[in-house]
Amino acid sequence: MSLLNPTIRILALPILRRLLLILAVIEAIFLAESFTTLLEETLRHNGVAADVFILLLFKTPEILDLALAIGMLVAVFFVVSDARNRGEMLILASSGVRWSRIIRLVLFVGCIGGLMSFVTAGVLWPMTKYAGRLKMADIRADYIVSLIEHPGPQSSGQTIRNVTFVATPPADNAQRRGQLFVFQPDINNEWRALQSRNWNVSKPDQTGQRLIKLEGLSAYQAPYPDTNQLYHHVSTFNVEDADFAFRMSDVTTPPHRSRSKTERILGISSDEAPRITRLTTRALMVPMAALLALAAIIAGGAGLGRFMALPLAALTLLTSDVLARSLLASAIETVSAPFLFVLATLIYLGPPLTYLILKGEALMFPSGRRT
């Protein structure tokens, strides 16, 4: 354990710090790009800052999963390169730390990142995607109710089951709300209009039903206009109170409460085999990225190649992932799940690990001093 402590201090902890910093920067960039769209959508429905923050929070797992492999590649490359050029790797070699231990340590960190990728894509991202969709639906539903309850400086209207409600703003600051006008176009071949001076909208009950409670009503009712008659009688009467029951499904399309295919938390079954394979290959990209970073350090050397090593490693990572997915997709139906996992591991980790086993000793020496 005493021999492992220097490697943790010199390599493992700096890699984790650099990785967290890279992921934070990538998250900030992508969230900033999504911020304007979410802000406009939320403000359009009278949302508040907390709603925007929650919706942005629900987007972080998707961005994290996409950025993890590239972040690991960059973090390992720069941390190990710096330690190598400062001679710290040579000091570790002098103290008895073999180059193979460096590779195992970096591979272990990559596997932890791969496990994190698998959990994020299989559990966290489906949960937050589902919660984000329902959250936006709740914001839209609250906005529709607020149009009636808080019309603002201008009157606002809403039609529910062919009944039109028009709420007016309060006449002065002493009033909480103005009047509510209700128009029913077809009551036994007649129209009816109601005017309420004291009204409110109740909270939804257990079934999701709300009530518009009307008090102090004045009602007007008359037959539809007839061009052959010059005068149409309008009946006027007062009502103590009335109410109108509705659900949000009467006003807007309700959100589907059942989870879509992409919103389901990953389960272990034969039906989930393609999805498990896809998530596994994405997770294997993270330890592969860590190994490719070490391979790029060795292959780059001390000349101009060291400036091209990282971009070429990133290109190799993405290209290998596309080719490996194509190969594994054709093998899903023909081989068992355990064999498929072993095959995927060999495809993703085999080539860079083989190269490191052959050339790994060069990791311990600064560029230009290898003999």
C-alpha positions as CSV (number, residue, x, y, z in Angstrom):
1,M,0.0,0.0,0.0
2,S,2.9,2.4,0.7
3,L,4.1,2.0,-2.9
4,L,0.6,2.8,-4.2
5,N,0.2,6.0,-2.3
6,P,2.6,8.0,-4.5
7,T,0.8,6.9,-7.6
8,I,-2.5,8.0,-6.1
9,R,-1.1,11.4,-5.2
10,I,0.7,12.0,-8.4
11,L,-1.7,10.4,-10.9
12,A,-5.1,9.3,-9.6
13,L,-6.2,12.4,-7.7
14,P,-5.0,14.8,-10.3
15,I,-6.8,12.8,-13.0
16,L,-10.0,12.9,-11.0
17,R,-9.7,16.7,-10.3
18,R,-8.9,17.4,-14.0
19,L,-11.8,15.1,-15.1
20,L,-14.3,16.9,-12.8
21,L,-13.1,20.3,-14.1
22,I,-13.5,19.2,-17.7
23,L,-16.9,17.8,-17.1
24,A,-18.0,20.9,-15.3
25,V,-16.9,23.1,-18.2
26,I,-18.6,20.9,-20.8
27,E,-21.8,20.8,-18.7
28,A,-21.7,24.6,-18.4
29,I,-21.3,25.0,-22.2
30,F,-24.2,22.7,-23.1
31,L,-26.5,24.0,-20.3
32,A,-25.8,27.6,-21.4
33,E,-26.8,26.6,-24.9
34,S,-30.1,25.0,-23.5
35,F,-30.7,27.9,-21.1
36,T,-32.2,30.3,-23.6
37,T,-34.6,27.8,-25.0
38,L,-35.8,26.6,-21.6
39,L,-36.0,30.1,-20.2
40,E,-38.2,31.3,-23.1
41,E,-40.4,28.2,-22.8
42,T,-40.7,28.7,-19.0
43,L,-41.4,32.4,-19.1
44,R,-44.0,31.9,-21.8
45,H,-45.9,29.8,-19.3
46,N,-45.3,32.1,-16.3
47,G,-42.7,29.8,-14.8
48,V,-40.2,31.0,-12.2
49,A,-36.4,30.8,-11.9
50,A,-36.6,27.6,-9.8
51,D,-38.5,25.9,-12.7
52,V,-35.6,26.8,-15.1
53,F,-33.0,25.5,-12.6
54,I,-34.9,22.2,-12.2
55,L,-35.3,21.7,-15.9
56,L,-31.5,22.4,-16.4
57,L,-30.7,20.0,-13.6
58,F,-32.7,17.3,-15.4
59,K,-30.5,17.7,-18.5
60,T,-27.2,17.2,-16.7
61,P,-27.1,13.3,-16.8
62,E,-27.4,13.2,-20.6
63,I,-24.6,15.7,-21.1
64,L,-22.5,13.9,-18.5
65,D,-22.8,10.6,-20.3
66,L,-21.8,12.1,-23.6
67,A,-18.8,13.9,-22.3
68,L,-17.4,11.3,-19.9
69,A,-15.2,9.4,-22.5
70,I,-13.7,12.5,-24.0
71,G,-13.2,14.1,-20.6
72,M,-11.3,11.0,-19.4
73,L,-9.1,11.0,-22.5
74,V,-8.1,14.6,-22.0
75,A,-7.6,14.3,-18.3
76,V,-5.4,11.2,-18.4
77,F,-3.4,12.6,-21.3
78,F,-2.5,15.9,-19.7
79,V,-2.0,14.6,-16.1
80,V,0.3,11.7,-17.2
81,S,2.2,13.9,-19.7
82,D,2.9,16.5,-17.0
83,A,4.0,14.0,-14.5
84,R,6.2,12.3,-17.1
85,N,7.8,15.5,-18.3
86,R,8.5,16.7,-14.7
87,G,10.3,13.5,-14.0
88,E,7.8,12.3,-11.4
89,M,7.3,9.0,-13.3
90,L,11.0,8.5,-13.3
91,I,11.0,9.0,-9.5
92,L,8.2,6.4,-9.2
93,A,10.2,4.0,-11.3
94,S,13.3,4.6,-9.1
95,S,11.2,3.8,-6.0
96,G,10.1,0.5,-7.4
97,V,6.8,1.3,-9.1
98,R,6.6,-0.6,-12.3
99,W,5.1,0.8,-15.5
100,S,2.4,-2.0,-15.4
101,R,1.1,-0.5,-12.1
102,I,0.6,2.8,-13.8
103,I,-1.4,1.1,-16.6
104,R,-3.5,-0.8,-14.0
105,L,-4.2,2.4,-12.0
106,V,-5.3,4.3,-15.1
107,L,-7.4,1.3,-16.3
108,F,-9.0,1.1,-12.8
109,V,-9.9,4.8,-12.9
110,G,-11.3,4.3,-16.4
111,C,-13.5,1.3,-15.3
112,I,-14.9,3.4,-12.5
113,G,-15.8,6.0,-15.1
114,G,-17.3,3.3,-17.3
115,L,-19.5,2.1,-14.4
116,M,-20.6,5.7,-13.8
117,S,-21.5,6.0,-17.5
118,F,-23.5,2.8,-17.4
119,V,-25.5,3.9,-14.3
120,T,-26.0,7.4,-15.7
121,A,-27.3,6.2,-19.1
122,G,-29.3,3.3,-17.7
123,V,-30.9,4.8,-14.6
124,L,-30.3,8.6,-14.1
125,W,-31.0,9.8,-17.6
126,P,-34.3,7.9,-18.0
127,M,-35.4,9.1,-14.6
128,T,-34.6,12.8,-15.3
129,K,-36.0,12.7,-18.9
130,Y,-39.3,11.4,-17.6
131,A,-39.3,13.9,-14.7
132,G,-38.4,16.8,-17.0
133,R,-41.3,16.0,-19.4
134,L,-43.8,15.9,-16.5
135,K,-42.4,19.0,-15.0
136,M,-42.9,21.0,-18.2
137,A,-46.4,19.6,-18.5
138,D,-47.2,20.8,-14.9
139,I,-45.8,24.3,-15.8
140,R,-48.1,24.5,-18.8
141,A,-51.1,23.3,-16.7
142,D,-50.4,25.9,-13.9
143,Y,-50.2,28.6,-16.6
144,I,-53.6,27.8,-18.0
145,V,-55.1,28.0,-14.5
146,S,-53.2,31.2,-13.8
147,L,-54.7,32.8,-16.9
148,I,-58.1,32.6,-15.2
149,E,-57.0,33.4,-11.6
150,H,-54.4,36.1,-12.4
151,P,-55.3,37.9,-15.6
152,G,-52.8,40.7,-15.1
153,P,-53.3,44.1,-16.6
154,Q,-55.6,42.8,-19.4
155,S,-58.5,40.4,-19.5
156,S,-57.7,36.8,-20.3
157,G,-60.0,34.0,-21.6
158,Q,-60.1,30.3,-21.7
159,T,-62.6,27.9,-23.2
160,I,-63.3,24.7,-21.3
161,R,-65.7,22.1,-22.7
162,N,-67.3,24.7,-25.0
163,V,-67.8,27.2,-22.1
164,T,-65.8,30.4,-22.3
165,F,-64.4,32.1,-19.2
166,V,-63.1,35.7,-19.3
167,A,-61.3,37.0,-16.2
168,T,-60.9,40.8,-15.9
169,P,-58.1,42.4,-13.9
170,P,-58.9,44.0,-10.5
171,A,-60.2,47.6,-10.5
172,D,-57.7,48.7,-7.9
173,N,-55.1,47.3,-5.5
174,A,-57.7,46.6,-2.8
175,Q,-59.2,43.8,-4.9
176,R,-57.4,40.5,-5.2
177,R,-59.0,39.7,-8.6
178,G,-61.6,41.3,-10.9
179,Q,-64.8,39.8,-12.3
180,L,-65.3,36.5,-14.1
181,F,-67.6,36.3,-17.1
182,V,-68.9,33.0,-18.2
183,F,-70.5,32.4,-21.6
184,Q,-72.4,29.2,-22.5
185,P,-73.4,29.2,-26.2
186,D,-75.9,26.3,-26.2
187,I,-78.3,25.8,-23.3
188,N,-81.5,24.3,-24.8
189,N,-81.1,26.4,-28.0
190,E,-80.3,29.5,-26.0
191,W,-77.2,31.3,-24.8
192,R,-76.4,32.1,-21.2
193,A,-73.9,34.6,-19.8
194,L,-73.0,34.8,-16.1
195,Q,-71.1,37.5,-14.2
196,S,-69.4,36.6,-10.9
197,R,-67.9,39.2,-8.5
198,N,-66.5,36.6,-6.1
199,W,-64.9,33.5,-7.5
200,N,-61.9,31.2,-7.2
201,V,-60.3,28.1,-8.6
202,S,-59.8,25.2,-6.2
203,K,-56.8,23.0,-6.0
204,P,-57.0,19.6,-7.8
205,D,-58.4,16.8,-5.8
206,Q,-57.2,13.2,-5.8
207,T,-58.7,12.5,-9.2
208,G,-57.2,15.7,-10.7
209,Q,-60.6,17.5,-10.8
210,R,-60.8,21.3,-10.1
211,L,-63.7,23.5,-9.4
212,I,-64.3,27.0,-10.5
213,K,-66.5,28.3,-7.6
214,L,-68.7,31.3,-8.5
215,E,-70.5,33.5,-6.0
216,G,-72.7,36.6,-6.3
217,L,-73.8,35.7,-9.8
218,S,-75.8,37.7,-12.3
219,A,-77.1,35.6,-15.1
220,Y,-78.5,36.6,-18.5
221,Q,-80.2,34.2,-20.9
222,A,-81.9,34.6,-24.2
223,P,-82.6,32.8,-27.5
224,Y,-80.3,33.1,-30.4
225,P,-80.8,36.1,-32.6
226,D,-83.4,35.8,-35.3
227,T,-83.2,38.2,-38.2
228,N,-87.0,38.2,-38.7
229,Q,-87.5,39.6,-35.2
230,L,-86.5,43.1,-34.2
231,Y,-86.6,42.5,-30.4
232,H,-85.2,39.6,-28.5
233,H,-86.2,39.2,-24.8
234,V,-83.2,38.7,-22.4
235,S,-84.0,37.0,-19.1
236,T,-82.1,38.4,-16.1
237,F,-81.8,36.5,-12.7
238,N,-79.5,36.3,-9.7
239,V,-77.9,33.1,-8.4
240,E,-76.2,32.8,-5.0
241,D,-73.5,30.4,-6.1
242,A,-72.5,27.9,-8.7
243,D,-69.5,25.8,-9.7
244,F,-68.0,24.3,-12.8
245,A,-65.9,21.1,-12.6
246,F,-63.1,20.5,-15.0
247,R,-59.9,18.6,-15.4
248,M,-56.8,19.7,-17.2
249,S,-57.4,17.1,-19.8
250,D,-60.5,19.2,-20.8
251,V,-58.2,22.2,-21.5
252,T,-55.0,20.7,-22.8
253,T,-53.5,17.4,-24.0
254,P,-52.5,15.6,-20.8
255,P,-49.0,14.2,-20.6
256,H,-48.6,10.5,-20.9
257,R,-47.8,9.1,-17.5
258,S,-46.5,5.9,-18.8
259,R,-42.8,5.9,-19.6
260,S,-41.7,5.8,-23.2
261,K,-39.0,3.4,-24.3
262,T,-36.2,5.9,-23.7
263,E,-37.6,6.8,-20.3
264,R,-37.6,3.3,-18.8
265,I,-35.0,2.4,-16.2
266,L,-32.8,-0.3,-17.5
267,G,-33.9,-3.8,-16.5
268,I,-32.3,-7.2,-16.9
269,S,-34.2,-9.2,-19.4
270,S,-33.8,-10.7,-22.9
271,D,-35.9,-7.8,-24.3
272,E,-33.4,-5.3,-23.0
273,A,-30.4,-7.1,-24.6
274,P,-29.9,-4.5,-27.4
275,R,-30.1,-1.6,-25.0
276,I,-27.7,-3.3,-22.5
277,T,-25.3,-3.9,-25.3
278,R,-25.5,-0.2,-26.4
279,L,-25.0,1.1,-22.9
280,T,-22.1,-1.4,-22.3
281,T,-20.3,-0.3,-25.4
282,R,-20.7,3.4,-24.4
283,A,-19.4,2.5,-20.9
284,L,-16.4,0.7,-22.4
285,M,-15.5,3.8,-24.2
286,V,-14.4,5.4,-20.9
287,P,-11.6,2.9,-20.0
288,M,-10.7,2.7,-23.6
289,A,-10.2,6.5,-23.6
290,A,-7.9,6.2,-20.6
291,L,-5.8,3.6,-22.3
292,L,-5.7,5.5,-25.6
293,A,-4.4,8.5,-23.7
294,L,-1.5,6.5,-22.4
295,A,-0.9,5.1,-25.9
296,A,-1.0,8.6,-27.4
297,I,1.6,9.8,-24.9
298,I,4.0,7.1,-25.9
299,A,3.3,7.3,-29.7
300,G,3.5,11.1,-29.7
301,G,7.2,11.2,-28.7
302,A,9.0,14.5,-28.3
303,G,8.6,16.0,-31.7
304,L,5.6,17.5,-33.5
305,G,3.8,14.2,-33.1
306,R,3.0,15.1,-29.5
307,F,0.8,17.9,-30.7
308,M,-1.1,15.6,-33.0
309,A,-1.3,12.7,-30.5
310,L,-4.4,13.9,-28.6
311,P,-6.6,14.8,-31.6
312,L,-5.6,11.5,-33.3
313,A,-6.5,9.6,-30.1
314,A,-9.9,11.3,-30.0
315,L,-10.5,10.4,-33.6
316,T,-9.4,6.8,-33.0
317,L,-11.8,6.6,-30.0
318,L,-14.8,7.8,-32.0
319,T,-14.0,5.8,-35.1
320,S,-13.4,2.6,-33.1
321,D,-16.7,3.0,-31.3
322,V,-18.6,3.3,-34.6
323,L,-16.9,0.2,-36.0
324,A,-17.3,-1.8,-32.8
325,R,-21.0,-1.0,-32.5
326,S,-21.6,-2.2,-36.1
327,L,-19.8,-5.4,-35.4
328,L,-21.5,-6.1,-32.1
329,A,-25.0,-5.2,-33.5
330,S,-24.7,-8.1,-35.9
331,A,-23.7,-10.4,-33.1
332,I,-26.5,-9.7,-30.7
333,E,-28.9,-12.3,-32.1
334,T,-26.3,-15.0,-32.5
335,V,-24.2,-15.1,-29.3
336,S,-25.1,-15.2,-25.6
337,A,-24.9,-12.1,-23.4
338,P,-21.8,-13.1,-21.4
339,F,-19.9,-13.9,-24.5
340,L,-21.0,-10.7,-26.1
341,F,-19.7,-8.7,-23.1
342,V,-16.3,-10.5,-23.3
343,L,-16.2,-9.8,-27.1
344,A,-17.0,-6.1,-26.5
345,T,-14.3,-5.9,-23.9
346,L,-11.7,-7.4,-26.2
347,I,-12.7,-5.2,-29.1
348,Y,-12.6,-1.9,-27.0
349,L,-9.8,-2.6,-24.6
350,G,-7.7,-5.2,-26.4
351,P,-5.8,-3.1,-29.0
352,P,-4.7,-0.2,-26.8
353,L,-3.9,-2.6,-23.9
354,T,-1.8,-4.7,-26.3
355,Y,0.1,-1.7,-27.5
356,L,0.8,-0.5,-23.9
357,I,2.0,-4.0,-22.9
358,L,4.6,-3.8,-25.7
359,K,5.6,-0.2,-25.3
360,G,4.5,0.7,-21.7
361,E,7.9,1.0,-20.2
362,A,8.4,4.2,-22.1
363,L,5.8,5.8,-19.9
364,M,8.2,6.1,-17.1
365,F,10.8,8.3,-19.0
366,P,10.4,11.9,-20.0
367,S,10.2,12.6,-23.8
368,G,13.7,12.8,-25.4
369,R,15.4,10.8,-22.6
370,R,14.3,7.2,-23.5
371,T,17.2,4.9,-24.1
